[in-house]
């Protein structure tokens, strides 16, 4: 590649622009630029040539047409060394443009604003920018293209050292361009699909457009032989305060923990312990230490190597208790100085500050099913309140049973199906997760309670889906449960209700299940 002689700079985000342009000028590079970018460069005392002077054609239509010109795209696209291309360039007065620096109109930031108008969204769709980027990236053998100001330093260093950039860097930057323009188009398509559908949030998009920047490469995936990386806006939600790098499984677990603890955002001190995305203990108390004691008492084995989440800033007394066992991650709205002093003694323990609630995240889940196909669904954000419950047995639940029902129902929602959870009014007592039959989930939950030395007498049993047969309810009653909460809706509901009435169990239907695969 010949020495870089001419650069075109047209950026919406001016971060780092002036120092980079100064480095280019110092290396003898001529600057071409547009409107606002040219103004900034001139104010910095740099020589710059307007695009309109280069093309001999004025900017028009409120700036919509300024770089869409053969002297721009010809200068980017012609193949250097190709006789026919070189002759065409000479015949039409096209001079080479060797470096393009463009970042795009802030479409994503614009549509993220509340109540953004369609007009504002449309006006922030960049046309010339993506066109120049794609032209330059296609001809990356001869043209260097920069779409991210974070790459300014390396480009400037290579030009200073050799007058040009290496092919390896140009290839890397070209690939980055196509990733950025693809994400940009995906954001536009996603927003316009929603708007043109009449803001019908219940309507799923006609095409799935995924866009997510690389956050970090991971050491491996679920197992060491699997490569993995994290994409998206993860760092908008979490800040790591301490500990070694997160693993793939850590990320799955801590996001599951945050979703669960968010159910209790407005409650008294609440603490949840999770393992493999399933809660193995949840407790509430007058203090965090009391909440910890109740959660840990549910299962004293599974929490080792687990994830802990709290709904309030973690204090020193609770941190002292947590520090007695090995944990992988603790996630909290914040950590007191006393808590940090205790926990940072464990160099590998990851401390994650939750920066904002996942309740405000986009309301759709997307999952790969591994055959070049994806599933999309609304997130399960349904809340159940006392008024939603239908008493179906002769005996209505007591006030304390009702409190336990509403506590447990928020937990069973986050347990893998088939799921059964036994609870008191402020703690879990036994958890049965991910079983092929509901009665087995109930039996496992009973066994776990027995292993922990916890009595289920007077407990409430929570089932994420209906009892298909009476056996699951009977198992719960035999274990000591006096009340049950379940969705209802089975053809055998009458049999289950009759079994509950025979045993004096109060049962309510929620009318909504919470399967979690």
N, C-alpha and C positions, 0 to 999 in steps of 0.2 A: 504494500500500500504506500502511495506517495504521501509526502508531508501534508498535514492538515493545514489548509490555507484559509478556509472559510467556514464559519459556524453560524447556524441559525438558532437564535434563542427566543422562545416564546413561552413564558411560564405563567401560570395562575398563582402558584405558591412560590414566592420570591425568596424562600429560605436559602441562604448560602449563595445567592445569585451573583452579587457583586464581587466577592472574593474569587469566585470561579472565573467570572468574566475577566477580572484583572489578570489572573494567571494565563488565560488564553491570549490576551493582548500582549503580555510579556513574552509569549512564545511566538509572536508575529502572526496571530490568527485574526483575520478580518471578521467583524461582528455584523450580522444582519439581525434585525429584530422588528417586533410589532409593537403597536400602541403603548400599553402600560409598561411592558418590559423595557422598551427602548427609552422611555421616560426615566425609569429608575437608573438605567445604565448611563444616560447622559448626565443625570444629577450627580452621579459618582465620578464624572469627569472622563468617561470612557468614550472613545470614538465608536460610533455605531451608525450603520446605514439602514434606513427604513426599507421594509419589504417593498413598498410601493415604488421606491426609487430603483430597486433592483429589478422589479418586474416591468416597470413602465406602465403600471396599471394601478389606479387608486383603490384603496379600501372602500367598500361600498356596502349598502344594505345594513347599516348599523354595525359594521364590522363582521357581518356573517361571511362576506367574501373578501379575503385578503391573501391567504396562502394557497388557495385553490387555483393554481396557475402553472402552465407548462414550464416556466423558468424555475419554479420551485421543485415540482415533482420530477421534471426532466433532470435537474441538477442532482437530485437524490437517486434517481432510478437508473440512469444510463450506466451501462457496464463499462468500467474503465478498461481500456485496452482492446475493446471490441471495435474494429474499424468502422462498421456501419453506424454504431452508436456514437462514436467520436465524430464522424462526419455529420450526422444529424444534429448533434449538439453545436458544432461550429456553424452550420447553416442557419440555425435558429437563434444564435446568440446565447446559448445556454452555457453557463459556467458551473463548475462542480461545487456542490455543497458537501463538505466532508464530515461535518459534525452537526447533529440536530439535538437540541436540548428543549424538550417539551414536557410539561405536565398539564393535566387536563382541567377543564372547568370543574369546579367542585360539585358535581351532580349528587354524589352520595351524601355529602354534608348538607346540601340544600334540601333534599327530600327527607332528611332525618329531622328537620325542624317541624314543630307541631303546626298543623293547619297550613302547610305550604300550598300555594296555588299551583294549578296546572301550568299557568303561564310562566311562573318562576322556574318550575321544573324543566319545561321545554327550553327556556332560554339558557339553561345551564347544561344543555346537551352539546358537547364539543363536537364539531365536524372537522374543521381543519387540523386540529391537533392529532386525533387518531389517524387521519390520512397521512400526515407527515411522518408520524411514528412508524406506521406500517410500511411506507415507501422506504424509509431509511433502514428499517429492520430487514426488509426483504433483500436489500442490497448491502448487507452488513459486511460482505467481503471488502467493500470499499468505503463504507460509511459507518461512522460511530454514532450511536444513538443513545441518549440518556433520558430516562423517564422518571428517575428518582434522584433527588438532590443528595441522597446518601452516597451516590456513586461519583459525585463531583471530584472528590479528592484523588481517587485512583486515576480517573481520566486525566486530570490536570498533571499528575506526577508523570504519567507515561508520555504525555505530549511534551512536557518540559525535558524529559530525559532523551527522547528519540524523535520528537517532532510528529509522532504518530502514536496510535495505540496498537496493541497486539491483537492478532486474530482471535486468540482465546478470550480476551476481554470483550471484543466486539460480538462474538457469538453469545457470550453470557448476557450481555446487555440486550441483544436482539430477542433472545428468548424471554427475557424479563418484560420487554415491550409487549409481546403478544399475550403474555399472561395478564398484563395490566389492561390492555384494550379489551380482552375477553371478559375480565371482571367488570370493566366499565359498562360494556354492552349488556352484561347480565343484570347489573343494577338498574339500568334504564328499562330493560324488558320487564323486570320484576315489578318496578314501580308502575309502569304504564299498564301492565296487565291488571293490576289492582285498581288503578284509577278508571280505566276504560270499562271495567266490569261494574262500574257504579259503586265503588267502595264496598262491594259485597265481600265482607271478610270471610264468610262461610264458603265462598267459591274458591276452589283450589286452582292454581295457575294452569293454563293449557300446556305450558312447557316448564320444566324444572331448570332454572338457571342458577348454578352454584357459583359463588364467588367467595373466596376466603384466602387471605394472604398467609404465607408461612410465618408462624410464630417462632417455632424452634424445631430442630431435628431432635429426635429422642434416641436414647441408646439402643432401644429395641422395642418391639410391640408387646403383646401379651406374653410372648415367649421369646427367648434370646435369638431364635433363628428367624424372627420376623422383623423386617425393617419398619420404622414408624416415624411419624412426624405429627406435629400439632399445627392446625391451621385456624384462622378466624380471629375473633375479638377477645380471646381468652384474657388478655392482659387488661381489658377494660373492667373485668370482674374480679380479678385476683392480683394481689401483690405479694410476692414471696419475700418474707422478712428474714428467713433463716433456713439453713439446712441444705442438703445436697439437691441436685437437679431432680425435678419431678420425672417419674416414669409414666409410661402409657397407662398402667393400671392405677397409679396414684391419681391421674387426671380423671379417669372414669369414676373412681371412688369419691374423690373430693367434690366433684360436681354433683354426684348423687347425694352426698351429705348436705351440700348447700341447698339443694332443692327440698330435701326433707326438713331441714331446720327452718327454712323460710316459712313452712306451714305454721310455725310457732313464733313468728316475728314479734307479735304483740303480747305474748304470754309471759308469765313469770320465768325466772331462770330455767332454761331447758337445755339439756345436753343429750346428744345422740352419738352412739358408737356404731360404726358400720364396718362390714367386712365383705369384700366382693360385691359391693353396691347394696347389700342387704343390711338393714338395721338389725343389730344383735342386742341392742339395749337402748331405751330412751327413758329419761327421767326428768321430773320437774321438782322444784323445791323452793324454799324461801331463800336459798343461796345456791350458787353454782356448785359448791362442794356437796351440798345435799342432793342436787340433781345428778352429780357424778356418782355418788354412792348408790342411788336408785337405779341408774342406767347400768352401772358395772355389776350390780348384784344380779341382774337378769342372766348374765352369762360371763363367768370369770375366766373362761378359756379363749373364746373367739376374739375378744378385744386385742389380744397380743398381735402386733403388726397391723392394727386396724386404723381407721380414720375417725377422728373425733370432731364434732361440730357443736358450737354453742351459739345461742341466739343473742348474747350480750357480750361486751368486751370481757375477755378472759381475765380473771383476777388471780392473785398470787396463791391464795389458799387452794383453789381448784387446781392450779398448775402443779402445786406440790403433790397433790394426790395423783394426778395424771402421770407425773414423772416417775412414779413407782413402777410403771409397766412400760414395755416397749411399744411405741406407736409410730406409725409411718408419717402421718400428717395430722395437723390440727388446723381447723378453719374457724375463724371468728371474725366478728365485725371489727375487732381491734384487740390488742393485748396491753395490759397495764405494764408499767415498768417492772413491777415485782414479778409478774408472770414471765416476762422476757428474761429476766435475770435467772430464773429457775430453769426455763426450758432451753435457753441457748447454751447451756452446759452440755446438752446432747447435740453433738455437731451434725449428725445426720438427720435429726428430726426436722421435718419441713413445717414451717409456720406460715400459714397463708391468711392474709388479711382479705376479707371479702369487701370489695370496694362498692358494690351495688347489688341490689336484689335481682335474682334471675326472673322474678315475676314480671319485670319490665322488658324482658327479652322478647324478640319476635315469637308469636304464638304458634309456631309450627315445628314439628320434629321431622328430621329427615334421616333415613337409615339405609345404608347399602345392604342389599341382600346377596351380593357376591356373584351375580350373573349379569353384570352390566345393567343392573336395574336398581331402582331406588323406591322406597316407600316414603310417603309424606302423610302426616296426619296433624290435626290440631293437638297441641299439648294438653295434657290432662290437668287443667287448672280448676276443675269443678270444686266448689266449696259446699260442704253440707252443714246445715244449721238445724237447730232443734225443730223449726217449723217444717223442715223437709222430711222429718221422720214420721213414719206411719206405724203406730202400735198395732200388731196383728194378733197378739195373744190376749188371754183373759186378764193376765196381770200386766199392768203398765210398769215400766221401769221406775225405780226410786230416783230421787234427785242425784244420789251419789252414783248410781248405775248409769244414769244419763250422762253425767260428767265424764265417766270412764268411757262410755261409748264414743263420745265426740273426740276424746283424746286418742283413743285407739284407732278410730276411723281414719284420722290423719296419718297414722303410721302405717297401717296395713296397705294403704294406697302406694307406699314406696317399697313394698316387699314383693319379690318376684313371685309370680303365680305358679301353682296354686298357693295362696297365702292364708295363714291363720295366725292371729296374734291374740294372746291373752293379756289383759291389762287390768290394773287398778285405776283409780282416778288420776294418778300422777306418775305411773311407772309401767313399764312392760314387765310381764311375768314369764312369758314363754313365746317363742317365735318359731313358726314352721314355714319354711320358704321353698318355693320352686319345686314342689312335688307333683307327680303325675296324677295323684288322686287327692281330693280334698280331705278325706278322712285320714290319709297318711300325714298330711300337713298338720292336722289336728293332733294326731298321736305324737309326732315329733315335737310339737310345741309343748305338749304335756310332759314328755320325757325331758326336754330341756329345762323346764321348770323344776322337775324333780331333781335333776342333776345339780341345779343351783340351790336346792333346799328351800324353794319358794312354794308356798301353799296357793292353790288356785281356788280355795273356798271363797265364795263371794265375788269371784272375778267376772269380767265381761269377756266374751269371745267375739272377735271381729273376723269376718270372712270377706275377702276382696270380691268374691262373686257368690252367687247363690249356692246353698247346699242342694246338690242334685238329689240326694237321698237323706233320709232322717239319720243315717248312721253318724255323720259328722256332728250333728247337733247332740245326739245321744252321747257320743264320746266326750264332748265338752261338758255336758251336764254331769256325767259320771266323774269327771275330773274336779268338779266343784263350781263350774260356772253357773251363775244365777241369772245371767242376761246375755243376749246375743244381738249383734247388729250385722245385717247382711243386706244385699241389694233386693232379694226376692226376685220372682219372675220364673221360677221353675214350675214345670207341670206338676211336680210333687210338693209344691208349697203347702197344700192342705195337710199332707202327711207330716211335714217338718213342723208345722204349727201345732198339730195335734201332739207330736212328741214333746214339744216345748211345754204345752199346757199340762200334759201328764206329769211333768217333772217340776212344775212351778216356775219355769224359766220365762222371764219377760223378753220378748223379742220385738225388734223394730225392723222395718224395711226402709232402705234409703231410696230405692228406685233407680239407682245408678251403680254400676260395677266399676272396679278399678283394676282390670287385668294389666299385668306388667310383664311382658315377655323379655 
